[in-house]
Amino acid sequence: MRWVVLALIVVTIFKAWSAKRNGSGFSAGQAKLGLFSMISLHVQLLLGLALYFMKGWAGLLGSPGVMSSTVMRFFTVEHLVGMLIAILFGTLGHSLVKRANTDELKNQRQLRYFLLAFVVIIASIPWPIRPGFEAYGWF
């Protein structure tokens, strides 16, 4: 599911950027793409929260030593907060597009908010090149 989310957001950003660059109008396809991106973000949120509570990360929040461990701090706090912020940006990207009056403003808002969501998602991924995360691999 995570790859679907990333792919949809990348395509949404690309379509909004190319429409803004070409000066073309905001199409119904772009609106649907933004909607599907937002829906996939929310489905991923539900799956992520289920994993967060079922794997016991939520129970570690008050434990001593959690904040001193890079990996435990990342999964209990940083990843959760980062992804929630990214989902907020994706939801804003879809919602504010519906409220915009002009096609130019719609393209601008979709590009801006989904790009912010993408950057936050990329920053919140446990990349295997980070110290302590070598075991998490690329796939």
C-alpha positions in Angstrom: 0.0 0.0 0.0 2.9 2.4 0.8 4.1 2.2 -2.8 0.6 3.0 -4.1 0.4 6.0 -1.9 3.8 7.3 -3.1 3.0 6.6 -6.8 -0.3 8.4 -6.6 1.2 11.4 -4.9 4.1 11.6 -7.4 1.6 11.4 -10.3 -0.6 14.0 -8.7 2.4 16.4 -8.2 3.5 15.8 -11.8 0.1 16.4 -13.3 -0.4 19.6 -11.2 3.1 20.8 -12.1 2.6 20.2 -15.8 -0.8 21.8 -15.9 0.6 24.9 -14.0 3.6 25.1 -16.3 1.5 24.8 -19.5 -1.2 27.1 -18.2 -3.9 24.6 -18.9 -7.0 24.3 -16.9 -7.7 22.1 -13.9 -9.1 18.9 -15.3 -11.6 16.4 -13.7 -8.9 13.8 -13.9 -6.6 15.9 -11.7 -9.5 16.3 -9.2 -10.0 12.5 -9.1 -6.3 11.9 -8.8 -6.1 14.2 -5.8 -9.1 12.4 -4.3 -7.6 9.0 -4.8 -4.3 10.2 -3.3 -6.1 11.5 -0.3 -8.1 8.3 0.1 -5.0 6.2 -0.2 -3.3 8.3 2.5 -6.3 7.8 4.8 -6.3 4.0 4.2 -2.6 4.0 5.0 -3.4 5.9 8.1 -5.8 3.3 9.3 -3.4 0.5 8.5 -0.5 2.4 10.2 -2.5 3.1 13.4 -3.5 -0.6 13.5 0.1 -1.6 13.3 1.2 1.1 15.7 -1.1 -0.3 18.4 -0.9 -4.0 17.6 2.9 -4.0 17.5 3.0 -2.3 20.9 4.7 1.0 19.9 2.0 3.0 21.6 2.6 1.2 24.9 6.3 2.3 24.8 5.6 6.0 25.0 5.9 6.3 28.7 8.7 3.8 29.1 12.1 5.0 30.3 14.9 4.8 27.7 12.6 5.1 24.7 13.8 8.6 23.8 17.5 7.6 24.1 17.2 4.8 21.5 17.2 6.2 17.9 15.1 3.4 16.5 12.6 3.3 19.3 12.2 7.1 19.3 11.7 7.1 15.5 8.9 4.5 15.6 7.1 5.7 18.7 7.2 9.4 17.9 8.9 10.7 14.8 7.4 8.4 12.2 3.9 8.8 13.6 4.0 12.6 13.8 5.6 12.9 10.4 3.1 10.8 8.7 0.2 12.5 10.5 1.5 15.9 9.2 1.9 14.4 5.7 -1.7 13.2 5.8 -2.8 16.6 6.9 -1.1 18.2 4.0 -2.6 15.7 1.6 -6.1 16.3 3.0 -5.6 20.0 2.7 -4.4 19.6 -0.8 -7.6 17.9 -1.8 -10.0 20.1 0.3 -8.5 23.5 -0.6 -8.6 22.6 -4.3 -12.4 22.2 -4.1 -12.7 25.6 -2.6 -10.5 27.4 -5.1 -12.2 29.7 -7.6 -9.7 29.6 -10.5 -8.0 26.7 -12.3 -4.6 28.4 -11.7 -5.3 28.5 -7.9 -6.4 24.8 -8.0 -3.2 23.7 -9.8 -1.1 25.8 -7.4 -2.8 24.4 -4.2 -2.7 20.8 -5.4 1.0 21.1 -6.3 2.0 22.9 -3.1 0.2 20.7 -0.6 0.9 17.3 -2.2 4.5 18.3 -2.7 4.7 19.2 1.1 3.1 15.8 1.9 5.6 14.0 -0.3 8.6 15.7 1.3 7.3 14.9 4.8 6.7 11.3 3.8 10.2 10.9 2.4 11.7 12.4 5.5 9.6 10.1 7.8 10.6 6.8 6.1 13.0 4.6 8.0 15.7 4.5 5.3 18.3 1.7 5.6 21.1 4.3 5.1 20.3 5.9 8.4 22.4 4.6 11.3 20.5 1.9 13.2 18.0 1.2 10.4 20.2 -1.2 8.3 17.8 -4.1 9.1 14.8 -2.4 7.5 16.0 -2.8 3.9 14.5 -1.2 0.8 11.4 -3.3 0.3 
